[in-house]
Amino acid sequence: MIDKKIYELHANVCKALGHPTRIEIIDTLQNKEMNFGGLLKKIGGAKSNLSQHLSSMTSKGILLQRKEGLNVYYKLSSKKVSTACQIMREVLIDNLKKQNEFFKKL
């Protein structure tokens, strides 16, 4: 029997991805590392809001951070994070296409 703790941990990671800004952060960092200022310029919004998102994602193991002087740089902890989000986006697009086909038939 699989230890149920893995499901709890999985759900916690999924919760950490449950905000559009966090999905955008993953999309932005999929092939590169960026500092906080670069992310803020690309994503926009309030500094404190972005900082909270980055902190949460780092604590959940989705992002890695490193400090260089006064700058903090962020990158995905694994390319698989980006791949998982891309797969979910493909599922969403497939479902939207099916819904569109259904409504065309009405």
PAMI-373417 format. One record per residue (C-alpha): residue in one letter; x, y, z. Coordinates in steps of 0.05 Angstrom, whole numbers, plus 5000, padded with zeros to 4 digits. Example, Ala and Ser with C-alpha at 12.3 -4.5 7.8 and 13.67 -1.06 7.14 Angstrom:
2
A524649105156;S527349795143;
//
This chain:
106
M500050005000;I502650694981;D503951155039;K498551685038;K503652225057;I505852264984;Y498752484965;E498953025017;L505753274992;H503253244920;A497053654939;N501354174973;V505554274910;C499254324868;K496554854916;A502955244907;L501555254832;G494355474842;H495056204823;P495756514754;T501856924774;R505456294797;I503955954731;E506656574695;I512956544738;I514055824717;D512955994645;T517756584649;L523256164683;Q522455534642;N529155614606;K532856134646;E534656434713;M532357144729;N533357634785;F527657934824;G527858594786;G527558234719;L521657824741;L518058434768;K519058804702;K516558204662;I510658004706;G508758664737;G504658774799;A506758984868;K513658804894;S510858514958;N505858084920;L511257794874;S515857694934;Q510457284969;H509356844908;L516756724900;S517656574974;S511956064973;M514455724911;T521455684939;S519155395005;K515154864967;G521254664926;I518654924860;L523955464854;L531155524874;Q534156184894;R541256444900;K543957114923;E549257494886;G550958154920;L544358514929;N540758104876;V536657474887;Y536157014827;Y530756494816;K530355874772;L525955254768;S528254694814;S527154214757;K525254244683;K519753754701;V515854324735;S515254674669;T513554024633;A508053874683;C504954564673;Q505454484598;I501753814601;M496254124643;R495654694593;E494954184537;V489353834576;L485954504585;I486454664511;D483753974492;N477854074539;L476354764510;K476454474440;K471553924460;Q466954444492;N467354864430;E465454274386;F459654114432;F456854824428;K457654834352;K453154224348;L447654574388;
//
